[in-house]
Amino acid sequence: MSILSQPPSAEEKPDLAYIESVADDQCKGADGKGEGTLKLAEQQLLSEGRPRWEVIKDNKRAMLVIMIMLVAIVVGGTDGTVANALVGSQSFCKLMGAEYKNASGVYAIPPKTNTIWNAVNTPFQVKKSKASMSAKTEAGLQVISVPVAGWLIDRVGRKYTMGIGLLIYIVAGAAQIGAQDWRSYCVAKMCYGAAGGFSQTASVTYVSEVAPREIRGAFLAVVPLMTTLGIFLAAFITYYCNLHWPTVDSKLGYQVPMIVVLILPVLILVLQFFTVIETPYYLLLRGKADHAKRNMRRLYPGRSEADYALQWAEYEYILLKEAEQKELEKGTSFLDCLKGTDLRRTFCAVLPQASQSFCGQSLIATQATYFFTLAGQKNSLKSTTISHGIGVAAYFFTAGLLEVPWLGRFRMLISGQVIMGSAMFILGAVTTRYALPYPASVADVILFCICLGVFGAAVGPGAAGWAYIGESSSARLRGKTAMYGVLGNTLIGACFTTAIPYMLVDPVSGGKGGLGVNGVGFWFAAWATVMVAATVLTIPDYTGLSYAQIDELFARKVPARRFRSTETTGDYGRDITQPRGPH
């Protein structure tokens, strides 16, 4: 292209001379911003994206920083799962279960204690009953920590919010090692829940703002992949340690996994401190333009000055478009996510991820070891390791599918919900045919159903759900909307996780209030049907769309099923790319 200010062709990107000439030749607004530069940014954002591999090749530094940020999610999966998988260790159950034995004569955690550890209570409820002694529990604190993280992420930034989460993981690991009974172990569960709220909210927001749109969905799908990888590692470590120290009097069977999950967040915290930088979006929102430009160049090194000018214009274009929609409102609150168009966007952030809890996620993941124990598996830790291994493989398989145009987020979401619902229905049907104790063939079918459900979660709500959390919000409310997305799944998941120990009680065996294994299967199958219907009616498909296009489609109130087929023009609200004239 000539150095002269000639317009670029459809296949070319504008060079610096052209960008500057357009900004000089066209009218500038009262605030001095080049309207022509913003017009180029609009054209870039509303155009088709580039090939994914080309984008990855041109953004290696940003991809590396994103992956380092996401490694912290492995800690959440590992630490939280060790705390749950240890219920398969005889020495751990003897200590924490106060030598309670189940009907098979082996040490186990009583259902009430297991429920207490996962209960949803505020940390301020203190009663004298046994069931309230864990008012500060994992689920309760995560419910509180998520909105705190949503507030903090807009005050101290994405990077430091994640750092706070890692520090809490370290405290949780230390508390876990020092616990001597189920009551003191509640402190560790409390801290794990709190840390999870910080790490999930910070990671989703960071990826949403740093990853280019062509690969944004794929990297958001890495969030559940990292969580599942951590879950698998935790189950494998616990299983391996209990193979080597299987006796009820050997404490190493549960102490070694505890030590591993204490060391891991320390290493990742040090790594992130020296490598992860704050997002330009956040810095620009905080009025730190010079710092934002420096970080933009650090995240995307090696670009031409024209590319940097255009990237900066894209940031400004998106923020100014949203500012004109809100008439340049100053400051936001969590209530803003529940008003007008933002209410619809918040719902689209919440439902896809939360749907996995209605489809049985708590049964197949959080309470898998406990479920396998009640379902008659000979080695519950081995079955847990197998099912989580399937989950890791499934997430690797699906991570890149979110950006495939003919498949995309929506079809993956629906497919996953259908698979999970089918797995739960098969589970209910098979376990209805046979009574406890189940024969070996039925135990194998149960394991297959759980693995199928794990695969469905990875294909659908797990991968696509995180993409919807990261992409549904406007830039000015991204951290707060991410909070609602994570909080919705946390609240619903915590309720099911708390209830499952009692739901699994077999009424035929004299249990009160339980549904049994078969009843739980049918319960989640019914809810999966509801989730499929709700998704079809309300959730759009963002595959291949830029944030500017998503903003326009929501502003124009385009129906969910017409998002992909509707042409965007940038003409919604006052057009900031045109001269404003005198005020």
Order of alpha helices (4+ residues) and beta strands (2+ residues): alpha-alpha-alpha-alpha-alpha-alpha-alpha-alpha-alpha-alpha-alpha-alpha-alpha-alpha-alpha-alpha-alpha-alpha-alpha-alpha-alpha-alpha-alpha
